[in-house]
Amino acid sequence: MHRQCSVVIVVAAFCACAGRSQLPDAAGDAGRVFDLGNADSASPIDAGKPAIRELALLGNSYTRYPQIAVDLPALLSVLRPAATVTPSVLLGAGFNHYLDFEQQLSDPNLGEWARAVKTTFDDFSSSLRPGGVAILQAQSTESVDRATVDKFIAGGVKLANVAYQAGARPVFLMTWPRHPLHAFYKEGVKYEQSANSGTIDDFEMMLAVLEKRFAELVGKVGDQRPTGAQAPLLLPVGVGFSFVYFNKQQQLAACTAANLTLDQLYASDGSHPSPVGVYLAAATIYHFLWQAVPPVNSAIAGVTVEQQRCLAAIAAEAR
């Protein structure tokens, strides 16, 4: 069963590694948005074409998690009533899970999970529409861990191909690094297959690895897309988190009264977005999909009018 609702879903990549060593091929220079090598894949939806109305979303708890007030579809139903989306959400699922679930269905240890993945995959596939957009959201760490990165890329390619086969444009939702104080940075997660690989030990390193992996995935999908099909799109929300991480919001007149801090973007777990973080995500995608600023709405819970104006201004910088 599908639930129809208005939504804007977001994704971003941004790299700022000034003053430290960088990953090979990663962007440097604080404040620089990475270059995918394909302007179409990093640009807002083409001007002059009909406004996007049909979105199919494959997501997880970063998309909808009522226990901590994460609900992008509900927020966008307020901000953009004309856009509709069919969300297919499975908590904890990432691209890698959609790669080989068919082989796991008969496994007594994995069968129940594989059936849940299959149901979500089937729901998503049936919600795709020609001329629509397919929003693909990865699990938050699968792209930065060397143990899962290959399946992350292969799974992302598979999902993009499903979208293309249905006549929809794949749009990759890239999340943001964990909060700088999150325990994840103490786990020694390695980001390369080589024995001398470094570890993800802080916000900026996680940002750099996210950037590298999503650039690799989007480039691969773009190279393999069907003849005449639109390039995959990468929508930036992580760049907004990074914007606040580097205190660049202080340069924006719209942020003067907001007193916005990085802590305000995160839920108490330092991973999921708070209502403020969700709004930044929605405002960023609103800007990229419809090339406009979302209307200020005083009825939105947990986000002041001043914060909304500031977050919309930050979203406009995500390019």
C-alpha positions as CSV (number, residue, x, y, z in Angstrom):
1,M,0.0,0.0,0.0
2,H,1.3,3.5,-0.9
3,R,0.8,6.7,1.0
4,Q,0.7,9.8,-1.2
5,C,2.1,13.0,0.2
6,S,4.0,16.1,-0.7
7,V,7.7,15.9,-0.3
8,V,11.1,17.3,-1.1
9,I,14.0,14.9,-0.5
10,V,17.6,16.0,-0.3
11,V,21.1,15.1,-0.8
12,A,24.4,16.8,-0.8
13,A,28.1,16.5,-0.9
14,F,30.6,19.1,0.2
15,C,34.2,18.9,1.1
16,A,36.2,21.1,3.4
17,C,39.5,19.7,4.5
18,A,41.7,22.7,5.0
19,G,44.6,22.2,7.2
20,R,44.7,18.4,7.0
21,S,45.6,15.6,4.6
22,Q,42.9,14.7,2.0
23,L,41.6,11.6,0.2
24,P,43.0,11.1,-3.3
25,D,40.8,12.9,-5.8
26,A,38.7,14.6,-3.1
27,A,37.9,18.3,-3.3
28,G,40.0,20.6,-1.1
29,D,39.5,24.2,-0.1
30,A,37.0,24.9,2.6
31,G,33.7,25.9,1.2
32,R,34.2,24.2,-2.2
33,V,31.4,22.1,-3.6
34,F,32.7,19.0,-5.3
35,D,32.7,18.8,-9.1
36,L,31.2,15.6,-10.5
37,G,32.7,16.2,-13.9
38,N,29.2,16.4,-15.4
39,A,27.4,19.8,-15.0
40,D,24.0,18.2,-15.7
41,S,24.2,15.9,-12.8
42,A,25.1,18.6,-10.3
43,S,22.7,21.3,-11.5
44,P,19.1,22.1,-10.6
45,I,16.4,20.5,-12.6
46,D,16.4,22.0,-16.1
47,A,14.7,25.3,-16.4
48,G,11.8,25.6,-18.8
49,K,10.6,22.0,-18.4
50,P,7.4,21.2,-16.6
51,A,7.5,21.4,-12.8
52,I,8.2,18.0,-11.2
53,R,5.1,16.6,-9.6
54,E,5.8,12.8,-9.3
55,L,8.4,11.6,-6.9
56,A,9.1,8.0,-5.8
57,L,11.2,7.8,-2.7
58,L,13.2,4.9,-1.4
59,G,14.4,5.8,2.1
60,N,15.0,4.9,5.7
61,S,15.0,6.5,9.1
62,Y,16.6,9.7,7.8
63,T,13.5,10.1,5.7
64,R,10.8,9.2,8.2
65,Y,11.3,8.2,11.9
66,P,8.4,9.4,14.0
67,Q,10.0,8.6,17.3
68,I,12.4,11.6,16.9
69,A,10.2,13.7,14.7
70,V,11.9,13.0,11.4
71,D,9.3,13.3,8.6
72,L,10.4,14.9,5.3
73,P,7.2,13.9,3.5
74,A,4.9,15.6,6.0
75,L,7.0,18.8,5.9
76,L,7.0,18.9,2.2
77,S,3.2,18.4,2.1
78,V,3.1,21.8,3.8
79,L,5.8,23.5,1.7
80,R,4.9,22.1,-1.7
81,P,1.3,20.7,-1.9
82,A,1.5,20.4,-5.7
83,A,4.3,17.8,-5.6
84,T,3.4,14.2,-4.7
85,V,5.6,11.3,-3.6
86,T,5.1,7.7,-2.8
87,P,7.5,6.9,0.1
88,S,8.8,3.4,0.5
89,V,10.7,3.4,3.8
90,L,12.5,0.6,5.6
91,L,14.5,1.5,8.7
92,G,18.1,0.6,8.5
93,A,18.1,-0.2,4.8
94,G,20.8,1.0,2.4
95,F,21.7,0.5,-1.2
96,N,23.7,-2.6,-0.3
97,H,20.6,-4.4,1.0
98,Y,18.8,-4.0,-2.3
99,L,21.7,-5.6,-4.2
100,D,21.3,-9.3,-3.3
101,F,18.1,-9.7,-1.3
102,E,16.7,-12.2,-3.8
103,Q,19.5,-14.7,-2.9
104,Q,18.8,-14.3,0.8
105,L,15.1,-15.0,0.8
106,S,15.6,-18.7,1.5
107,D,18.3,-18.2,4.2
108,P,16.8,-19.1,7.6
109,N,18.9,-16.3,9.2
110,L,18.3,-13.6,6.7
111,G,14.9,-14.5,5.2
112,E,12.7,-12.3,7.3
113,W,14.9,-9.2,6.7
114,A,15.2,-10.1,3.0
115,R,11.4,-10.3,2.7
116,A,11.1,-6.8,4.2
117,V,13.6,-5.5,1.8
118,K,11.8,-7.2,-1.1
119,T,8.5,-5.7,-0.1
120,T,10.0,-2.2,0.1
121,F,11.8,-2.7,-3.2
122,D,8.6,-3.8,-4.9
123,D,6.6,-0.9,-3.5
124,F,9.3,1.5,-4.7
125,S,9.4,0.0,-8.2
126,S,5.7,0.1,-8.6
127,S,5.6,3.8,-7.6
128,L,7.9,4.9,-10.3
129,R,6.4,7.0,-13.1
130,P,7.6,8.0,-16.5
131,G,8.9,11.6,-16.4
132,G,9.1,11.5,-12.6
133,V,11.9,11.5,-10.2
134,A,13.3,8.5,-8.2
135,I,14.8,9.6,-4.9
136,L,17.4,7.1,-3.7
137,Q,18.6,7.5,-0.1
138,A,21.6,5.5,1.1
139,Q,22.2,4.3,4.7
140,S,24.3,6.9,6.5
141,T,27.6,5.0,6.8
142,E,27.6,2.4,4.0
143,S,29.4,4.6,1.6
144,V,32.3,5.5,3.9
145,D,33.1,2.0,5.3
146,R,35.5,-0.1,3.1
147,A,33.5,-3.2,4.2
148,T,30.4,-2.0,2.4
149,V,31.4,0.6,-0.2
150,D,31.5,-1.8,-3.1
151,K,28.0,-3.0,-2.5
152,F,26.9,0.5,-1.9
153,I,28.0,1.5,-5.4
154,A,26.7,-1.7,-7.0
155,G,23.3,-1.3,-5.2
156,G,23.1,2.3,-6.2
157,V,23.7,1.4,-9.8
158,K,21.0,-1.3,-9.7
159,L,18.4,1.1,-8.2
160,A,19.2,3.8,-10.7
161,N,18.7,1.2,-13.5
162,V,15.3,0.3,-12.1
163,A,14.4,4.0,-12.2
164,Y,15.6,4.4,-15.8
165,Q,13.7,1.4,-16.9
166,A,10.5,3.0,-15.6
167,G,11.3,6.3,-17.4
168,A,12.2,8.1,-14.1
169,R,15.3,10.2,-13.4
170,P,17.4,8.8,-10.5
171,V,18.2,11.4,-7.8
172,F,20.7,10.4,-5.1
173,L,20.1,11.5,-1.6
174,M,23.4,11.9,0.2
175,T,23.3,12.5,4.0
176,W,25.6,14.5,6.2
177,P,28.5,13.5,8.4
178,R,27.8,12.5,12.0
179,H,27.9,15.3,14.6
180,P,31.6,16.1,15.5
181,L,31.2,14.6,18.9
182,H,29.6,11.4,17.7
183,A,31.1,8.1,19.0
184,F,31.3,6.9,15.3
185,Y,34.6,8.7,15.0
186,K,36.2,6.6,17.6
187,E,35.3,3.3,16.0
188,G,38.3,3.2,13.6
189,V,36.2,2.7,10.5
190,K,38.6,2.4,7.5
191,Y,37.6,4.0,4.2
192,E,39.9,2.2,1.7
193,Q,40.7,-1.5,1.0
194,S,44.4,-1.0,1.4
195,A,46.1,-2.1,4.6
196,N,47.4,1.4,5.3
197,S,44.0,3.1,4.8
198,G,43.2,5.9,7.1
199,T,40.2,6.0,9.4
200,I,37.1,8.2,9.6
201,D,38.1,10.1,12.7
202,D,36.2,13.5,12.4
203,F,33.5,15.4,10.6
204,E,35.7,16.7,7.8
205,M,37.1,13.3,7.0
206,M,33.7,11.8,6.8
207,L,32.6,14.6,4.6
208,A,35.5,14.0,2.2
209,V,34.8,10.3,2.0
210,L,31.1,10.9,1.4
211,E,32.0,13.3,-1.4
212,K,34.4,10.9,-3.0
213,R,32.0,7.9,-2.9
214,F,28.9,9.7,-4.2
215,A,30.9,11.3,-6.9
216,E,32.1,7.9,-7.9
217,L,28.5,6.5,-7.9
218,V,26.9,9.3,-9.8
219,G,29.7,9.3,-12.3
220,K,29.3,5.5,-12.9
221,V,25.5,5.8,-13.2
222,G,25.9,8.7,-15.6
223,D,28.4,6.8,-17.8
224,Q,26.1,3.8,-18.0
225,R,22.7,5.5,-18.4
226,P,20.5,4.6,-21.4
227,T,21.0,6.6,-24.5
228,G,19.0,9.8,-24.3
229,A,18.3,9.5,-20.6
230,Q,18.9,12.4,-18.2
231,A,22.0,12.2,-16.1
232,P,21.5,11.2,-12.5
233,L,21.0,14.2,-10.1
234,L,22.8,14.7,-6.8
235,L,20.9,17.1,-4.5
236,P,22.9,18.9,-1.9
237,V,21.8,18.9,1.7
238,G,25.1,17.9,3.3
239,V,26.6,21.1,2.0
240,G,24.2,23.0,4.1
241,F,25.3,21.1,7.2
242,S,28.9,21.8,6.3
243,F,28.0,25.5,5.7
244,V,26.9,25.7,9.4
245,Y,29.9,23.6,10.5
246,F,32.2,26.3,9.2
247,N,30.0,29.1,10.6
248,K,29.4,30.5,7.1
249,Q,25.8,31.3,8.0
250,Q,27.2,34.3,9.8
251,Q,27.9,35.8,6.4
252,L,24.2,35.8,5.4
253,A,22.0,38.7,6.2
254,A,19.0,36.3,6.5
255,C,20.7,34.5,9.3
256,T,21.3,37.5,11.6
257,A,18.3,36.9,13.8
258,A,18.4,33.1,13.7
259,N,21.4,32.4,15.9
260,L,21.8,29.1,14.1
261,T,24.3,26.5,15.4
262,L,25.4,23.1,14.1
263,D,24.0,21.4,17.2
264,Q,20.5,22.6,16.3
265,L,20.6,20.6,13.0
266,Y,21.0,17.2,14.8
267,A,18.7,15.1,16.9
268,S,20.0,14.0,20.3
269,D,21.7,10.9,18.8
270,G,24.0,13.1,16.7
271,S,23.1,11.3,13.5
272,H,19.5,11.9,12.6
273,P,18.3,15.4,11.7
274,S,16.4,17.5,14.2
275,P,13.3,19.4,12.9
276,V,15.7,22.2,12.0
277,G,17.9,19.8,10.1
278,V,14.9,18.3,8.3
279,Y,13.8,21.8,7.3
280,L,17.3,22.5,5.9
281,A,17.0,19.3,3.9
282,A,13.6,20.3,2.6
283,A,14.6,23.8,1.7
284,T,17.7,22.6,-0.2
285,I,15.7,20.2,-2.3
286,Y,12.9,22.8,-2.8
287,H,15.6,25.1,-4.2
288,F,17.1,22.4,-6.5
289,L,13.9,20.8,-7.8
290,W,11.8,24.0,-8.2
291,Q,14.4,26.7,-8.2
292,A,12.5,28.7,-5.6
293,V,12.5,29.6,-1.9
294,P,10.0,27.7,0.2
295,P,7.3,29.9,1.8
296,V,7.7,30.8,5.4
297,N,5.2,29.1,7.6
298,S,4.8,29.9,11.3
299,A,2.8,26.7,11.8
300,I,5.9,24.4,11.2
301,A,6.7,22.9,14.6
302,G,10.3,23.1,16.0
303,V,11.5,25.7,13.4
304,T,11.1,29.4,14.0
305,V,10.3,31.8,11.2
306,E,13.8,33.3,11.6
307,Q,15.4,29.9,11.3
308,Q,13.3,29.1,8.2
309,R,14.6,32.3,6.5
310,C,18.1,31.5,7.4
311,L,17.9,27.8,6.3
312,A,16.4,28.9,3.0
313,A,19.3,31.2,2.5
314,I,21.8,28.5,3.2
315,A,19.9,26.1,0.8
316,A,20.4,28.7,-1.9
317,E,24.1,28.4,-1.4
318,A,24.1,24.7,-1.9
319,R,25.4,24.6,-5.5
